[in-house]
C-alpha cells in the first residue's frame, strides 16, 4: 500500500467528528494498518499456515476490487455533483488533473453516470 500525504491527512482526520451528512468510507488506512500488524504477528507466530494465508489473499483481492469500484463510483458522483478535476486531483496524490481525467475517460467507455456504474456493479455481482 502506498501512503501519500493525502492518506496521512485522512488518517489524521479520522479523529475529527464527521458532519452528519458526510459519509465515511467503511474502512480506513489506519484500520488496515492495525489489522495488518495483528495478522502479521499471527503469521510470525505460526497461527496462520500457507492455505490460510492464500485464502486471506483471495479475500483481500476481492476487497481491493470492491474498494476500487467504490472509488470509481465516488469519482463519477463527485463530477456529477460539480467537482472540478483540479479539486479531485489531490485525492489521486498528484498536483495535476491527468490522473482523474484519465480514470474518468476510461470509466466513460463503459458508463456515463454514477447511477449507470452502480447498475453495472449490481449486474456483475449477480453474475459472479
VEXDREN-2710 file (C-alpha; in Angstrom, 1 decimal):
% VEXDREN-2710
k/r/px/py/pz
1/UNK/0.0/0.0/0.0
2/UNK/1.3/3.4/-0.9
3/UNK/0.8/6.1/1.8
4/UNK/0.5/9.6/0.4
5/UNK/0.2/12.9/2.1
6/UNK/-3.5/12.7/1.3
7/UNK/-3.8/9.4/3.1
8/UNK/-1.9/10.7/6.1
9/UNK/-4.2/13.7/6.1
10/UNK/-7.2/11.5/6.0
11/UNK/-5.8/9.3/8.8
12/UNK/-5.4/12.5/10.9
13/UNK/-9.0/13.5/10.1
14/UNK/-10.2/10.1/11.5
15/UNK/-10.2/11.6/14.9
16/UNK/-12.3/14.6/13.8
17/UNK/-16.1/14.3/14.1
18/UNK/-17.8/13.8/10.7
19/UNK/-20.7/16.0/9.9
20/UNK/-24.0/14.2/9.8
21/UNK/-24.3/14.5/6.0
22/UNK/-20.7/13.4/5.2
23/UNK/-20.4/9.6/4.8
24/UNK/-17.2/7.9/5.9
25/UNK/-15.5/5.1/4.0
26/UNK/-16.2/1.7/5.5
27/UNK/-12.5/1.1/6.1
28/UNK/-9.6/3.5/6.7
29/UNK/-5.8/3.2/6.2
30/UNK/-5.5/3.2/10.0
31/UNK/-7.9/0.2/10.2
32/UNK/-5.9/-1.7/7.6
33/UNK/-2.6/-1.0/9.3
34/UNK/-3.9/-2.1/12.7
35/UNK/-5.3/-5.3/11.1
36/UNK/-2.1/-5.9/9.2
37/UNK/0.1/-5.7/12.3
38/UNK/-2.2/-8.2/14.2
39/UNK/-2.3/-10.6/11.2
40/UNK/1.5/-10.3/10.6
41/UNK/2.1/-11.2/14.2
42/UNK/-0.2/-14.2/13.9
43/UNK/1.7/-15.3/10.8
44/UNK/5.0/-14.9/12.5
45/UNK/3.9/-17.0/15.5
46/UNK/2.7/-19.8/13.2
47/UNK/-1.0/-19.3/13.8
48/UNK/-1.6/-18.9/10.1
49/UNK/-0.4/-21.5/7.7
50/UNK/0.1/-21.2/3.9
51/UNK/-3.5/-22.3/3.0
52/UNK/-5.0/-19.7/5.5
53/UNK/-2.8/-17.0/4.0
54/UNK/-3.8/-17.9/0.5
55/UNK/-7.4/-17.7/1.5
56/UNK/-6.7/-14.4/3.1
57/UNK/-5.0/-13.2/-0.1
58/UNK/-8.2/-14.0/-2.1
59/UNK/-10.4/-12.1/0.4
60/UNK/-8.1/-9.1/0.2
61/UNK/-8.1/-9.1/-3.6
62/UNK/-11.9/-9.2/-3.6
63/UNK/-12.0/-6.4/-1.1
64/UNK/-9.4/-4.4/-3.1
65/UNK/-11.6/-4.7/-6.2
66/UNK/-14.7/-3.6/-4.2
67/UNK/-12.8/-0.6/-2.9
68/UNK/-11.6/0.3/-6.4
69/UNK/-15.2/0.1/-7.6
70/UNK/-16.4/2.3/-4.8
71/UNK/-13.6/4.8/-5.6
72/UNK/-14.7/4.9/-9.3
73/UNK/-18.3/5.4/-8.3
74/UNK/-17.3/8.3/-5.9
75/UNK/-15.2/9.9/-8.7
76/UNK/-18.2/9.8/-11.1
77/UNK/-20.5/11.1/-8.4
78/UNK/-18.2/13.9/-7.4
79/UNK/-18.0/15.1/-11.0
80/UNK/-21.8/14.9/-11.3
81/UNK/-22.0/17.0/-8.1
82/UNK/-19.9/19.7/-9.8
83/UNK/-16.4/19.0/-8.5
84/UNK/-13.7/20.1/-10.9
85/UNK/-10.7/17.9/-11.9
86/UNK/-8.5/20.4/-10.0
87/UNK/-10.5/19.8/-6.8
88/UNK/-10.3/16.0/-7.3
89/UNK/-6.6/15.8/-8.3
90/UNK/-5.1/15.9/-4.8
91/UNK/-7.1/12.8/-3.8
92/UNK/-5.1/11.0/-6.5
93/UNK/-1.8/12.1/-4.9
94/UNK/-0.9/14.3/-7.8
95/UNK/-0.9/18.0/-8.3
96/UNK/-2.3/17.9/-11.7
97/UNK/-5.5/16.7/-13.3
98/UNK/-4.3/14.0/-15.7
99/UNK/-4.8/11.1/-13.3
100/UNK/-8.5/11.7/-12.5
101/UNK/-9.1/12.8/-16.1
102/UNK/-7.6/9.5/-17.5
103/UNK/-9.7/7.5/-15.0
104/UNK/-12.9/9.3/-16.0
105/UNK/-12.1/8.7/-19.6
106/UNK/-11.7/5.0/-19.0
107/UNK/-14.9/4.9/-16.9
108/UNK/-16.9/6.7/-19.6
109/UNK/-16.1/4.0/-22.1
110/UNK/-18.4/1.8/-20.0
111/UNK/-20.8/4.2/-18.3
112/UNK/-21.9/7.8/-18.4
113/UNK/-23.1/8.3/-14.9
114/UNK/-22.6/7.1/-11.3
115/UNK/-26.0/5.5/-11.4
116/UNK/-25.1/3.5/-14.5
117/UNK/-21.9/2.5/-12.8
118/UNK/-23.9/1.3/-9.8
119/UNK/-26.2/-0.7/-12.0
120/UNK/-23.2/-2.3/-13.8
121/UNK/-21.8/-3.3/-10.4
122/UNK/-25.1/-4.8/-9.5
123/UNK/-25.2/-6.9/-12.7
124/UNK/-21.6/-8.0/-12.2
125/UNK/-22.3/-9.1/-8.7
126/UNK/-25.4/-11.0/-9.8
127/UNK/-23.4/-12.9/-12.4
128/UNK/-20.4/-13.6/-10.2
END
